[in-house]
Amino acid sequence: MKRHLFVAAAVLASLAGTAFALEFRSVKETGVALYDGPTLSARKLFVVSRYYPVEVLTTQKDWSRVRDATGGIAWIPGAALSNRRTLLVVADRLPVREAADDKSKVLFWAEKDLVLDMADEPQSSWVKVKHRDGTTGYARIGGLWGL
């Protein structure tokens, strides 16, 4: 019995140190179709806009299997993806502030489904973002998808 517990503890300890990095990319152009299989002859599921963030789950030849903010899974041509890091606003209305502090001045309100550039790596529960008009500020990560 002790041996089984030791083996189980060793397995759990090794898994605890394993990091599973998520790979997020963005769509390069407006009007890119996502498919239900890794081929242009597969059924088109929907079309996404430029800079829309997706999570890459796996790649197969020239295709990537991706997940979107709604949890939908589809295939996209790998050439249609960019390394640009964008974030999708999933909150109904998200304040973007001058500093990473809830008491800081609100620079603008980001509405749901707005895409923002990730300007810097997240720090604690905040991330520095950039609006397409050039305004840069801090938003709570809980209102964003793509991290």
Stockholm file with secondary structure:
# STOCKHOLM 1.0

chainA/1-147         MKRHLFVAAAVLASLAGTAFALEFRSVKETGVALYDGPTLSARKLFVVSRYYPVEVLTTQKDWSRVRDATGGIAWIPGAALSNRRTLLVVADRLPVREAADDKSKVLFWAEKDLVLDMADEPQSSWVKVKHRDGTTGYARIGGLWGL
#=GR chainA/1-147 SS CHHHHHHHHHHHHHHHTCCCCCEEEEESSTTEEEESSSSTTSCEEEEECTTCEEEEEEEETTEEEEECTTSCEEEEEGGGEECCCEEEECSSEEEEESSSSTTSCEEEEEETTCEEEECSCCBTTEEEEECTTSCEEEEEGGGEECC
#=GC SS_cons         CHHHHHHHHHHHHHHHTCCCCCEEEEESSTTEEEESSSSTTSCEEEEECTTCEEEEEEEETTEEEEECTTSCEEEEEGGGEECCCEEEECSSEEEEESSSSTTSCEEEEEETTCEEEECSCCBTTEEEEECTTSCEEEEEGGGEECC
//
